[in-house]
Amino acid sequence: MIEAELKARVHSPEAVMRQLDQLATARVEIYQDSYYDRPDGSLGKAGEELRVRTVHGADGTRTVLTFKGAAVDEDSGSKPEHETRVEDSEAAHAILRGLGYLPVIAFEKRCRNYDLEDRGRQLLATLVRVPELDGTFLEVETIVNEDDVTAGLDDVRAVLADLGIGPEDLTRELYTDAVAARRN
């Protein structure tokens, strides 16, 4: 499955949050993301991602292991995504290190998640603050088949437009790259 996703910088986060609050109930969560790569950096060079994410929210704590393949849509950066829940986050980290993967970067994301249904699709809209970065971001995504990426992204763009987010606000910058640049 492909995660058809667009990310934008939000200039009026409170206004967007009010609109989203009218559409769905927010889940406020803190993500602790740790990214891994091979010693030669080949995952990153190929545009792939290997991540352990621990999510802290009102419903408790959960950890997911995620692999994202290379982008299938260059304009959006949408990627195939494979994700599974793991019982023990420390074991997941130990397994990856034991297999020879190295931790590359870890950081926190403060998220306000909204599960939406729009244009016949299940969507996730997330307002994101990364404490190390300036500004607020909005990610809107839907899961599609490979032959439905363009239509899925069109629907995501329409949802963003409904929220007052235009094409000029979109960004392909990765949080990993932005945090790494800020730390350097």
LINRA-V232381 format. One record per backbone hydrogen bond with DSSP energy under -0.5 kcal/mol. NH is the residue of the N-H (numbers start at 1). CO is the residue of the C=O. Records with the same first field share a line. If there is no record, write none. Layout:
BEGIN
NH->CO / CO
END
This chain:
BEGIN
2->144
3->79
4->2 / 142
5->3
6->140
8->138
9->169
10->136
11->9
16->12
17->13
18->14
19->15
20->16
21->17
22->18 / 19
23->19 / 20
24->20
27->113
28->26
29->27 / 111
30->56
31->29 / 109
32->54
33->31 / 107
34->52
35->105
36->50
37->102
41->38
45->41
46->42
47->44
48->43
49->68
50->36
51->66
52->34
53->51 / 64
54->32
55->53 / 62
56->30 / 54
57->55 / 60
58->28
60->57
62->55
63->86
64->53
65->84
66->51
67->82
68->49
69->80
72->78
73->78
77->73
78->73
79->3
80->70
81->1
82->67
84->65
86->63
89->87
92->88
93->89
94->90
95->91
96->92
97->93
98->94
99->95
100->97
101->96
102->37
104->35
105->35
107->33
109->31
110->129
111->29 / 109
112->127
113->27
114->125
116->114 / 123
118->121
121->118
123->116 / 121
124->141
125->114
126->139
127->112
128->126 / 137
129->110
131->129
133->130
136->10
137->128
138->8
139->126
140->6
141->124
142->4
144->2
148->145
149->146
152->148
153->149
154->150
155->151
156->152
157->153
158->154
159->155
160->156
161->157
162->158
163->159 / 160
164->161
165->160
166->164
169->166
170->167
171->7
178->174
179->175
180->176
181->177
182->178
183->179
184->180
END
